[in-house]
């Protein structure tokens, strides 16, 4: 089948591969713990894990949430949540199979202390999601989320260091060009969600940004290769089959050093509904 990074999540192979990756590598668990810590959950009663997938972020939330709290993990992929239900059995956790834009249809208005969204908000109708978050947050509640550096147009200083050799992505592009004639894009893609845009969307909904930080996540080539084996992330984008992409990835990985480290940039946002709202 053809996998799409926006719509291809409700698939058993993608869900299983993603879940295996999150158990083997720290990319999503580390960013989940960071977001959960910023959400200030120690006195929260109701928390939402938005676009929660298999529950990696819910697990980080549950580690900080009070024993009498309720956590809703909402995602549109039944395949991802099916795995999450097997992995997490905390009685505080409720699974909601619905798109992020429909949050307010499943959680009571003005009842939520914090909404946390890891690595997904740019895949949604952001204006609709922000509006839904505003409807469910109680006054003083927080919306904590991150945006990939390419989508936000930001770069962490550690990511500016010159590489010591070709990156895994560059090797994939070279092999795809050599074997299949696929020419990598040369035109720069404008950021989808730069800070002024997301700040404006939040302000329109009555939320204000209390913190915005560019962070850098250190990733080994081995972790990057494992991430690219998840069907929705397999490169190069285009008409090649998953099997062809995996053959390219295997060759590129063989030419790489598994312990080499690259830095991925993220824009992390903490927004709040004013207490007087």
N, C-alpha and C positions, 0 to 999 in steps of 0.2 A: 504494500500500500504506500501511498504518498503521505509523508508526515509534514505537518506544518507547525511551526513554533508557536503560532497563535491558537490554532484550532485543533491540533493533533493530540491533545492531552488525554482525551477519553478513549484510550487504547490500552489494552492489557500489556502489550510488549513495552510500550513507553513507560507505563506505570511501574512495571516490575524493574525495568532497567534504572529508572530514576530512583526508586526506593533502594536498590542495591548500591547505587552511587552514594546516596546520603548516608548509608550505614558504613561505607568504606572510606569516605573522604569528608573533610571538615567544611567544605565550602558553604553549604546551606545551614548546617548546625551552628557554625560560628557566627554567621550573619544573623541567624535567628536569635541567638543569645544576646547579641549586641542590640538588636531592636527591642527585645523584651526588656532588657535592662533600662533602655531609654524611656520605656512606657511607664515606669514608676508604678509597678503593679502591687506593691506590698499591701495596699489597703483597697484594692479593686474588688468589686463584687461580681461584675459582668465584663467579660473580655471577649473580643472577636478576633479570631485568626482568619484574615481575609485572603482568599485565594490559597487556602491552606493545604491543598494537595494531599500528600500522604501523612501529614501531621508533624513534620519536622519542627515547624515554628510553634505549633501547639504544645509540643513537648517542652520547648524552651519556656513558653508561657507558664505551663503547669508547674515548672520547677520554681517559679517565683510567686505564683498566685496563692492567695490565702486558701486554707483548707475548705472554707465554706463558699468559695467562688464558683461561678459558672463560666465555662469557656465554650464558645461556639466556633467550630471550624467550618467555614463555608467555602465550597468550591463547586464548580459546574461539572467536574469530571467524576463520574461514578466509579470509573476504574481506579483512579487515584485514591478515592476515599475508601474503596473496598480494601485496599492494602492497609490504609491507615487504621481502619477498624480492627484489623488483625494485630497491628503493632502496638496500639495504644488502647488500654482498657480502663483508664482513669474515670471514675464515676462523675467527676466534674465536667467531663467533655461531652458535648453534643455535636453530632455531625449534621450539617445542613447541605444538601445537594442543590445548589442554586448558583447562578452567576453573581459576580460581585455587585453588579448594578442593581440587583434585586434584594440587597441586604435589608433594606427597611421593610420589606414584605415578610421577613422571617424573625426579626428581632424588635421588641417593643421600642417605641420612640422614647428618646431621652432616658434610656436605661443603662447605657454602656459607659464604662469607665475608660476603656481603651480599645482602639482598633489597631491591629498590627498587620502589616502586609509586607511580605518578604519577596523581592525579586519578581514582581508580577504587575504592579499597578499600571505600567506603560502598555500592557497587553489588553487593557480594558478601555471602555469609554470613560475617560478620567473625570470629565465634568459630571457625568451621571453618578459615578462612584463617590466623588467628593460630596455631592448633594445627599446621597444615601447615608454616608457616614455622618454628615451634619445632623440628619434626622434622628439617628439612634444615639448619638453622644449626649451624655448629661452635661450640664454646665461644668466646666473645669476638666472635661474629658479630653483624652489625647488621641490623635491619629499619628501613628509612627510608621514610616515606610521608607523604602530606598528605591533609587532609580539607577540603573546601569549607567556608567560613565558616558558611553557612546550616545545613549538616549538623552542624557542630561547635558551633554556638551562639556563635561568636566574631566580633568586629569589630575590624579594625585601626583605630588612631586616625585615619589619613589618610582612612578611609572615612566618618568622622563629619562631615566638612565639608558644610555645606548646599549642595545642587546649585544651579547658576546657572539652570537651566531644567528642563523635564520630561525624564526619562531616556528612553532608547530603549524600555525595557520599559514605562514608563508610557504612552508614545505608542501602543505596540502594544495595550495594554489598552484605551485610549480608542477606537481605531479598531475593534477587535474588538467592543466594546460597541455602538458606533454602527451598524456594518454587520451584525452577526450576533447582537446581543443577549446576548453572552457577558459575564457579570458576573464580574469578578476576585474571587478568594477574599479574604475579609476576616479570617477567623480565623487567628491566628498558629499556625504549625506548629512543634511542639517539635523541638529538634535531635535528629537520629537518632543521632549519635555524639559526645556531649560528652566532654571530656577525662577526667572521672572514670570514665565507662563504658569508654572505650578503655584507660585505664590499668588498670582492673580486669581486662579481657579479657587484656591482655598479662601481667599478674601471674599470672593463673590458669594461663597457659601457661609460666610460668617466665621471662618476659622482664621487664626493668625499663626504665622510661623514663629516658634520660640527658639528653634535651633536648626541650623542647616550646616552640615559638615561634609567635606569631601574625604572619604576614607580610602585606604588602599588595602586590598586583600591579596596576600602572597599565595601564589598557586604554583605547584610543581608541574612539570610537563606531564608526568604520569597522571596527575589529577585532571589536567586539561584534556588529555587523551580519553580518560574515562568519561568525562563530561560530554565530549564530542561523540561518544558511542551511544548516548541517549538519542533515540530516533529523531525527536523533534529538534535536536541541536546539531545533527550530523551535517558536515560540510563536505564539499561545497554545496551551496544552495543551487537548486535547479532540478533538471529532469533525471539525474542519475538515480539508480535504485539505491536502497539502503545498503545492499550487499556491495555494490560498487564503491559507495562512500566508505564503507568499513575497510575495503581493500586498500583504498587510498590512505586512510588513516593508519592502517597497519604499516604501510611502507614509510609514511612520514614519521611515525613513532620510532621505527627502527633506525632512522637517521638522526634521532634526537637523543639527548641525555635526560633520563627520567627525573633526575634530581634538580635540573635547572629550574630556576624560579622566575616567574613573571608576576607583575603586579596589575591587578584589575582594579579600576577606579569605580567608586560608588558615590552618589550624592544621597546622604541620609537626612531625612526631614522629620522634625517633630513639630506637629501643629496642635493647637489647642482651641477648644471652644471656650470663650471667656466665661468666667464664673457668673457674670451678671446676665448672660444670654437667656 
